[in-house]
Amino acid sequence: MLIITLLQFKESILRHLEERILGFTIIDTIIYIVLSTVTKMLYSVHMQSDLYSSNQKVCVIYAVMYALSLSSSLLLAQLWFSFIFLRIRKSVYTYKHLFPLFSTPSIIGIFICIGISIYGFTNDCHTTSLQFRRLMPFLIGLNFIYIFATLFLGVQHAIAQKNSTNRKEAFYLSFIALVPSGSCILQYFIPDVPLTDPIFALTLLHVYVTLLKNRITSDPLTGVNNKIRLIDYLQYITQHQDSSKRLFILVMEVDFFKEIVRNFGYEMSDRVIADLASFFKRQCRGQNAFLARTGERQFAIIMERDEVSEIEAFCQKLVRECDRDRMQADMNMWKISFSLHYAEISNISTSNISQIFDEAKKNCYKPETPAPKD
């Protein structure tokens, strides 16, 4: 985390900062479990030894291990907050100046742990353990500062989500951190029962599996849902559909995509796809719409509406705003555009996604624009 803070202005660090922090969280959890387990074993073994009070080396090792385990616990809370913060923010670069501020509480707690660890060099293990236990309420308070800040950000983000799937994920990522935090409190009152290590491990495993599933169902280039997630969503929405509304699908395909690749290369074509995905996300915001990338140059939007006229009005808005939006100025006269089709899918089997796309292709709202001349 210190390295990330010091190198925050480097683009290579910021580009995949969310993934890096998740990786650091996994590593830190493993380190915390190992340190916590060894510290408990060291304390229990030498409490029963006759050499316990006179063995200064044991006390020094115990103090260092205890300080490291508490420091790793503080870092876990900070890393978790940073991960959630980055996951819900649109731009890491806008908020990069806040990372040193995020680190301040944990750095304060870590230096206090180091101070008590140094104190352990000149005292017995029992006295050192007592000092750490006196410090525990303060450290737990620092942890909860991060946890409640995470809750606030996550709930705020979840409430703003119109899509139920994204809303559930935001609530999940916000509240799951309370589980290991609660175990830390219980561990303070029940020191002889090992609670924190298995709970931390199980919680992290559950989060990792959930995020892995999300990675599988998300498009890596644009961050929007992919075709797998679209099929799952169709199955879900058809089972929970409002009987007073009708279900529609909009299919958009990038115009003259092969010409863009041929003239500008694959890097530029990826930027075009990313720009269009951002454009569609802006247009879907507040519309209770589900956006997915379903092909190399294809996007789809699922919407519930009362009448077809509402879908046509939304299609008109997409075309109008695309003409106004300046996307990918590097291509000069090659202005980004897309063809647009839509269909009602309330009476179509959602088990066959190809059939749904075929039905949409029959109703063209805007045809493909020819490629501009060189």
Secondary structure, DSSP 8 states (H G I E B T S, - for coil): -HHHHHTTT-HHHHHTHHHHHHHHHHHHHHHHHHHHHHHHHHHHHHHS-TTTTT-HHHHHHHHHHHHHHHHHHHHHHHHHHHHHHHHH-S-TGGGGGGHHHHHHHHHHHHHHHHHHHHHGGGS-HHHHHHHHHHHHHHHHHHHHHHHHHHHHHHHHHHHH--SHHHHHHHHHHHHTTHHHHHHHHHHHH-TTS--HHHHHHHHHHHHHHHHHHHHHTB-TTT-SB-HHHHHHHHHHHHHS--TTSEEEEEEEEETTHHHHHHHH-HHHHHHHHHHHHHHHHHHHTTTTEEEEE-SSSEEEEEEEESSHHHHHHHHHHHHHHHHHS---GGGTT----EEEEEEE-TTS-TT-HHHHHHHHHTSEEE--------
